[in-house]
Structure formats: structure tokens, C-alpha cells
Amino acid sequence: MDQDRKRRLKLNSITSLINQLLTLVCGFILPKLILQFYGSSVNGLVTSITQFLNVITFLDLGVGTVVTSSLYKPLAINDDDEISRIFVSAKRFFRKIAVIFLIYIVILFFVYPTYISQKFSFWYVSTLIVAISVTLFSQYFFGIVYQLLLNADQRTYIVMAISSVTLLVNTIACSVLMVNGASIQVVKIVTSIIFLTRPIILSVYVSKHYNINKKIKLRGEPIKQKWNGFAQHIAYVVLNNTDTIVLSVFSTLENVSIYGVYNLVVNGVKTVFNSLTAGVTALFGNMLAKDEKELLDKVFEDFEWLIHTATTLIFTICGLLIVSFVAIYTKDVNDANYIVPTFACVITLANGVYCLRFPYNMMVLAAGHYKETQTSSFIEMGINTVISVAVVIRFGLVGVAVGTFCAMFYRTCYLAWYLSKKIINRNIKHFIKHCLVDVGSVIIMAVVGSLFVKPCDSFGIWIANACVVSVVCFVIVVVINLIFYKEKTISEYNKIVRRWKR
């Protein structure tokens, strides 16, 4: 790789990691304060409303991914006219989506308070819907095209830096408001105002650094397969929100709150993990656009090994420690039982399987194969929905987690198979070997690591115990990879040593 691509990849990874760590920390602070000052029912209500609204927030990951992949080639060859055409087309499309979003909010405003919540008044719930929807609208619609352009140009670090600052300001402001007795509606409105600054800053930056002709005339449709990307992301959003929606309809708000707390942990781990891969899809797209096949194969092979190794390590540690963490996190909350070990294990496993798909999904996105993989995304959504609805009444939280696991397992295997057959043409045995090593690693770490998990009654003790468990699991992973992937393990070690010496 040339030095400029290495520099951007490094900046993207560092700023994204910082942003996700902030997101993780702030993501724990605000729900904790909501639980403390408003109770589990309000926390469950906020989680439920947010998830219902997330069904329509496919603006940056549906057509957004198609827009990003469409920009790789014109950015690689500095074609300002084509970049402008894609930019203008994307902006027109998102305006249409915004109208759909507003209609959906109006429907939710009248329907949700009547059929979902029995504990709160109609106006209490409906005003909260408006407050939260403004936050999501400002976050996902205004400035989305500017963000996609920067991501495609491997300048994600600009987006992450702005996001980190607004996130920190929002957490401080909301904490002060809650401590001083503000209503939850006021808290969410303040969040909306703060997040509105993001797109303003992004638009100023893009205007100064890119030659975008916003009045350019379109000849044909410059964004290919955008409706296929749109359809795939509908499936993705429904998959991500099925559990909470099913629990909201067939279970209780307390269960929604419990699910939200555990999901806060595993999703936090997933997003931090995802931050380490920031910019990789754009890197793959750039290599594909320049037809650098040999370099692409080598980079992908190393990335695949790194993802499998890191995923098994991080999510096994998470599975071993998540229940004790939640116990401390919710020790002052007495209106629901947050200690659910079986659910914790299954939901952690499901998210770990999801992260294993990163290298395969990133390559599919970089290659722009949306139409070809569309059916599998709907099958994944269907698996999760059918299983969750079928077993939620009898098994509750565990039932919806099993549905999520089955769906994610299917899609991960499919993407690995598709990549091997349609994009880089390699034997599927590489994926199977990785999976067998993953399973063996998880079993050994779970058995040995559980011997070191101790009861904890404070975060200080929990952190100390987490360090011990992490070291034990890390040693096990290194030994296993020295047996099955000796060259890659030694190569990665040498890279770390060279960086440390520099």
C-alpha cells in the first residue's frame, strides 16, 4: 500500500476507535442515569421508541453503502463531474426518504401510545416520540451525503472527530439536565439541538475541499443498484430491531429494558470492534477500482485472520464477564431482575457470529454486489422474525436471542460462501478452518476462563477480575494460533515490535 492510503487507514482507525470508546462510555452513562432518575419502565419506553424509529433510519446504510461504493472509482481517478452527479442524485433520493420518515413519525405518534404503552399517558409518550425522532432525523438525514463522500474518500476521521466532540457535549448536557430534574422529553430535545451541529460542520468542510457542482444535470442514473441496497438495508434494520419490537408487542417493557441493558454491552463491544476496521471497506473499494488483485488477496487474507482471532477473543471475554458487569450496573434498580445468564450467553454469541462476517460483508459492499446478495438478507430477516415470534411467549428473552443467533449464523456463512465463489474465487475450506479454530478457541477459553471469574460488588473489583480473565484468554488464543496459524501470528508479533520500537 502507498503511504497516503496507510496514513488515512491509520487515522480512520484511531479516530473511529476513540469515537466508539466515547460512544461506549457515554452509552453506559446516559441509560444508567435514565434508570436512576426515571426507572426501568421509562428506560424500556425510550429503548422501544428508539427501536421503532430505527426501522425507518436506513438512510446511511441502505442506499448509503451503494452511494459510497459508486464513489470509489471517480474518487480514484479524480472525476469531479461524476462525483457531482452521484452527490446530487443521492441528495435527491434522501429528500424523498425524509418525507417517508416524517409520515412514519406521524403514524407512530398516534398508534404507538394507544397499543404499546399502558403505564403512561398518550401525550407523555407521543411528545417523547417527537423528541427522539428529531434526534434521529438530525443525525441520519441532514448532512448524510457529505458523510458518505468523506467515508468513500477514506476521510472517515473527519466525521469521527466531529461526532466525538458532539457526543461528549451531549453527554455532559444531558447528565446535568437529568440531575437537575428535567423531563425526559427536554433531555431528548437538547440532544437533537446538539446533533444538528454535525451536518453544518460537515457541509462547510466538503464545500472547502471538494469541487461539487450542485447544479449539474443528470444524464441517466449515476448510482447503480441503489434500490437493491435500499431493500437490503430494510432487511438489515428489521433484523436489528426485531427483538425489541417482538418483546414490546408480546412481552413487557421491563423485559425490553433488560434486553436494552445487555444489548448496550454487546453492541458497545461490537461497535468498538467495528471501529478497528474503519476505512477497510473504502480501502478494498480503492484496490478493486485500481484492479490491484494480488495486493487485495493478501490484504484480505490477513484481515480475515485478524477478524476471526480478535472476535473469538473479545466476545468470549465479554460472555464470561457480562453478567457480573450488569449485576453491578443495575444493583440499585429493584423493579426488574437483570441477572439472566442464559440470555447473556446467547446474545453475546449471536453478536460474535455477526462480527465474523465483517471481512466478507466489507468485500461484498466494496464490489457493489447488492442485487446478487439481496435474497439472503431477506432470508436472514425472515429467520429472526419467525423464530423470535414463535418462541418468545414460552422462552422470553432467550427465545428472541436464539432467533437472532440463527439468523446471523446463516448470513455469515452465506457471505463467506458468496465471496469465495463470486468475488475473489478461493476455496471455502479457508473459512471452514477459521470457524473450527474459532469454536475450539471459544470452548477452551470458556472452560478455563470461567475458573478465574470471581463475584464482584464494585466496578474496581470487576475491572481487576476482567484483566485477569483477559490475560488468560489472550494466552490461550496466542497458543492456539501458533499451532494453526504460526506464520501469521509471528508476522503480526513482528509488526507490533517494529511499531513499538519506532
MOURGI-V548979 format. One record per helix or strand of 2 or more residues. SS is the DSSP state (H for helix, E for strand). FROM is the first residue (numbers start at 1). LEN is the number of residues. If there is no record, write none. Layout:
# MOURGI-V548979
ss=<SS/SS>
from=<FROM/FROM>
len=<LEN/LEN>
This chain:
# MOURGI-V548979
ss=<H/H/H/H/H/H/H/H/H/H/H/H/H/H/H/H/H/H/H>
from=<3/40/63/80/122/144/156/184/226/253/280/293/341/358/374/397/429/459/486>
len=<36/15/14/36/19/9/24/26/25/23/10/37/16/10/22/26/22/26/16>
